[in-house]
Amino acid sequence: AYGSTYPAEVLTQGGAPDIETFAQMYYEEATAEGVRPEVAFAQAMKETGWLQYGGDMQITQYNFAGIGTTGGGVPGNSYPDVRTGIRAQIQHLKAYASKKALVNPCVDPRFHLVTRGSTPYVEWLGAADNPNGKGWAVPGKGYGKSVLELLDAIKATKPTQKPQVPPEEKPEDNIPKWQKEGFNALVEAGAINTPEYWEKKLAQLITVGEALGIIGRIYGMLNK
């Protein structure tokens, strides 16, 4: 269902360890063939139930669009990895939408079965909605419309933002300016000869002995 967890454990084996990689593959394969990547992605979410499957297909087939499934337990086509499965879907969509030649090698075994250019609009992907009587889904009444509705829902979703982590506050950031100036003056005067050590202790309490030691050094300098 919408909001489901990305099945990384399985799809990592097919080359897509996260949703970003998965979506990037859709973008690359679709734009290479002149297909709208967002439409192909939305169709995949419809066909696979947001990558949760549960029908005749198994996720390990890397078939993201139900290519070859006819119902009655027929699992449809299988592909060696995620990218090949995505490419097959893109090529099948191109077969319906256009008569142009493929850019990438054909991996869709049903490409030649499609009446090329018979479905130039997403709304016509269902044969019942197509004046040509052809389509991805048969009879498929409302199929294309449902893909577009799903696409609208995806576009309306706000991306999850990681909480802003405030920069770590360093103790020395809270030291008053007058104290820093006094410290620097003592360093320049030679009253403090290990500034690296004492600078780290500016925000800390010091012992009576440490305080007397610094005062004694100053007293000695004044009486030279």
C-alpha positions as CSV (number, residue, x, y, z in Angstrom):
1,A,0.0,0.0,0.0
2,Y,0.9,3.7,-0.3
3,G,3.7,4.4,2.2
4,S,5.1,0.9,2.2
5,T,8.8,0.3,3.0
6,Y,11.1,-0.1,0.0
7,P,12.1,-3.8,-0.3
8,A,15.8,-3.2,-0.2
9,E,16.7,-6.7,0.8
10,V,15.5,-8.2,-2.5
11,L,16.1,-5.3,-4.9
12,T,19.6,-4.8,-3.7
13,Q,20.4,-8.2,-5.3
14,G,19.1,-6.8,-8.5
15,G,21.2,-3.7,-8.4
16,A,18.8,-1.2,-6.7
17,P,19.7,-0.9,-3.0
18,D,17.5,2.1,-2.4
19,I,14.5,4.0,-3.8
20,E,16.8,6.7,-5.1
21,T,18.7,4.3,-7.3
22,F,15.5,2.6,-8.4
23,A,14.0,5.9,-9.4
24,Q,17.2,7.0,-11.2
25,M,17.1,3.9,-13.3
26,Y,13.5,4.8,-14.4
27,Y,14.7,8.3,-15.3
28,E,17.7,7.0,-17.3
29,E,15.8,4.3,-19.2
30,A,12.7,6.4,-19.9
31,T,14.5,9.5,-21.1
32,A,16.7,7.4,-23.4
33,E,13.6,6.1,-25.2
34,G,11.6,9.3,-25.1
35,V,9.1,8.0,-22.5
36,R,7.9,10.0,-19.6
37,P,9.7,8.5,-16.6
38,E,7.1,9.7,-14.0
39,V,4.3,7.9,-15.9
40,A,6.3,4.6,-16.1
41,F,7.2,4.9,-12.4
42,A,3.5,5.5,-11.5
43,Q,2.5,2.5,-13.6
44,A,5.0,0.3,-11.8
45,M,3.6,1.4,-8.4
46,K,0.1,0.5,-9.6
47,E,1.1,-2.9,-11.1
48,T,3.2,-4.0,-8.1
49,G,1.2,-2.5,-5.3
50,W,4.0,-0.1,-4.3
51,L,6.6,-2.9,-4.8
52,Q,4.8,-5.2,-2.4
53,Y,3.5,-7.5,-5.1
54,G,1.1,-10.2,-3.7
55,G,-0.4,-11.3,-7.1
56,D,0.8,-13.8,-9.6
57,M,4.2,-12.1,-10.0
58,Q,7.1,-12.4,-7.5
59,I,9.4,-9.5,-6.7
60,T,12.4,-11.6,-7.6
61,Q,11.2,-11.6,-11.3
62,Y,12.1,-7.9,-11.5
63,N,9.0,-7.5,-13.6
64,F,7.5,-4.1,-12.5
65,A,4.7,-3.8,-15.0
66,G,2.9,-7.1,-15.2
67,I,4.4,-7.9,-18.6
68,G,3.2,-11.3,-19.7
69,T,0.8,-11.8,-16.8
70,T,-2.7,-12.9,-17.9
71,G,-4.2,-14.0,-14.6
72,G,-5.0,-17.5,-13.4
73,G,-1.6,-17.9,-11.8
74,V,0.5,-17.0,-14.9
75,P,3.5,-15.2,-13.4
76,G,4.6,-13.3,-16.6
77,N,8.1,-12.5,-17.7
78,S,11.2,-12.6,-15.6
79,Y,14.4,-10.5,-15.9
80,P,17.9,-10.9,-14.7
81,D,18.1,-7.6,-12.7
82,V,16.2,-4.5,-11.9
83,R,17.4,-2.3,-14.7
84,T,16.5,-4.9,-17.3
85,G,13.0,-5.2,-15.9
86,I,12.6,-1.5,-16.0
87,R,14.0,-1.3,-19.6
88,A,11.5,-3.9,-20.7
89,Q,8.6,-1.9,-19.3
90,I,9.9,1.3,-20.9
91,Q,10.2,-0.4,-24.3
92,H,6.7,-1.9,-24.0
93,L,5.3,1.6,-23.3
94,K,7.3,3.0,-26.3
95,A,5.9,0.2,-28.5
96,Y,2.4,1.4,-27.7
97,A,3.1,5.1,-27.8
98,S,5.4,5.5,-30.8
99,K,6.6,3.9,-34.0
100,K,10.2,5.1,-33.5
101,A,13.0,2.6,-33.2
102,L,14.4,1.6,-29.9
103,V,17.6,3.2,-28.7
104,N,18.7,0.4,-26.4
105,P,18.8,-3.3,-27.3
106,C,15.4,-4.9,-27.1
107,V,14.8,-6.8,-23.9
108,D,11.0,-6.9,-24.1
109,P,10.1,-10.3,-25.6
110,R,6.5,-9.0,-26.3
111,F,7.6,-5.9,-28.1
112,H,6.8,-7.3,-31.5
113,L,3.3,-8.2,-30.4
114,V,2.2,-4.6,-29.9
115,T,0.5,-2.6,-32.6
116,R,3.1,0.2,-32.8
117,G,1.8,3.7,-32.1
118,S,-1.7,2.6,-31.2
119,T,-1.7,4.2,-27.8
120,P,-0.2,7.7,-27.9
121,Y,-2.0,8.9,-24.7
122,V,-1.8,7.6,-21.2
123,E,-5.6,7.7,-21.0
124,W,-5.7,5.1,-23.8
125,L,-3.6,2.5,-22.1
126,G,-6.8,0.6,-21.3
127,A,-8.2,-1.0,-24.5
128,A,-11.7,-0.1,-23.5
129,D,-10.8,3.6,-23.5
130,N,-8.8,3.5,-26.7
131,P,-10.6,4.3,-30.0
132,N,-8.2,1.9,-31.7
133,G,-9.3,-0.9,-29.4
134,K,-5.7,-1.6,-28.4
135,G,-4.0,-1.1,-25.1
136,W,-1.7,-2.3,-22.3
137,A,-4.7,-3.6,-20.3
138,V,-7.6,-5.5,-21.7
139,P,-10.3,-4.6,-21.3
140,G,-8.7,-2.1,-18.9
141,K,-11.5,0.4,-18.5
142,G,-10.1,3.4,-16.6
143,Y,-6.6,1.9,-16.5
144,G,-4.8,4.9,-17.9
145,K,-6.8,7.3,-15.8
146,S,-5.9,5.3,-12.7
147,V,-2.2,5.6,-13.6
148,L,-2.5,9.4,-13.9
149,E,-4.4,9.6,-10.6
150,L,-1.6,7.7,-8.9
151,L,0.9,10.0,-10.5
152,D,-0.9,13.0,-9.1
153,A,-0.9,11.4,-5.6
154,I,2.9,10.9,-5.9
155,K,3.5,14.5,-7.0
156,A,1.4,15.7,-4.1
157,T,3.5,13.8,-1.6
158,K,5.9,15.9,0.4
159,P,9.4,14.3,0.7
160,T,10.4,13.2,4.1
161,Q,12.9,15.7,5.5
162,K,15.6,14.7,7.9
163,P,15.5,16.7,11.1
164,Q,17.9,19.6,11.2
165,V,20.6,18.9,13.7
166,P,21.9,22.1,15.3
167,P,25.6,22.6,15.2
168,E,27.3,21.2,18.3
169,E,27.9,24.0,20.8
170,K,31.5,24.3,22.0
171,P,32.1,25.4,25.6
172,E,34.4,28.2,24.4
173,D,31.5,29.7,22.4
174,N,29.9,30.8,25.7
175,I,32.9,32.6,27.1
176,P,32.3,36.3,27.5
177,K,34.4,38.6,25.3
178,W,36.0,40.4,28.3
179,Q,37.3,37.1,29.6
180,K,38.9,36.1,26.2
181,E,40.5,39.6,26.0
182,G,41.9,39.2,29.5
183,F,43.2,35.7,28.7
184,N,45.0,37.0,25.5
185,A,46.5,39.9,27.5
186,L,47.9,37.5,30.1
187,V,49.4,35.4,27.3
188,E,51.0,38.4,25.6
189,A,52.4,39.6,28.9
190,G,53.9,36.2,29.6
191,A,51.9,35.5,32.7
192,I,50.5,32.4,31.0
193,N,53.2,30.4,29.2
194,T,51.0,27.4,28.2
195,P,48.1,29.0,26.4
196,E,46.9,25.8,24.6
197,Y,46.4,24.2,28.0
198,W,44.6,27.1,29.7
199,E,42.5,28.0,26.6
200,K,40.7,24.6,27.0
201,K,40.0,25.4,30.6
202,L,38.4,28.9,30.0
203,A,34.9,27.5,30.5
204,Q,35.9,25.4,33.5
205,L,36.3,26.0,37.1
206,I,40.0,26.2,38.3
207,T,41.4,25.3,41.6
208,V,42.6,27.8,44.2
209,G,46.1,26.6,43.6
210,E,45.9,27.3,39.9
211,A,44.5,30.8,40.5
212,L,47.2,31.5,43.1
213,G,49.9,30.3,40.7
214,I,48.8,32.7,37.9
215,I,48.5,35.6,40.4
216,G,51.9,34.8,41.8
217,R,53.4,34.8,38.3
218,I,51.9,38.2,37.7
219,Y,53.1,39.5,41.1
220,G,56.6,38.3,40.3
221,M,56.5,40.1,36.9
222,L,55.4,43.3,38.4
223,N,58.2,43.3,41.0
224,K,61.1,42.6,38.6
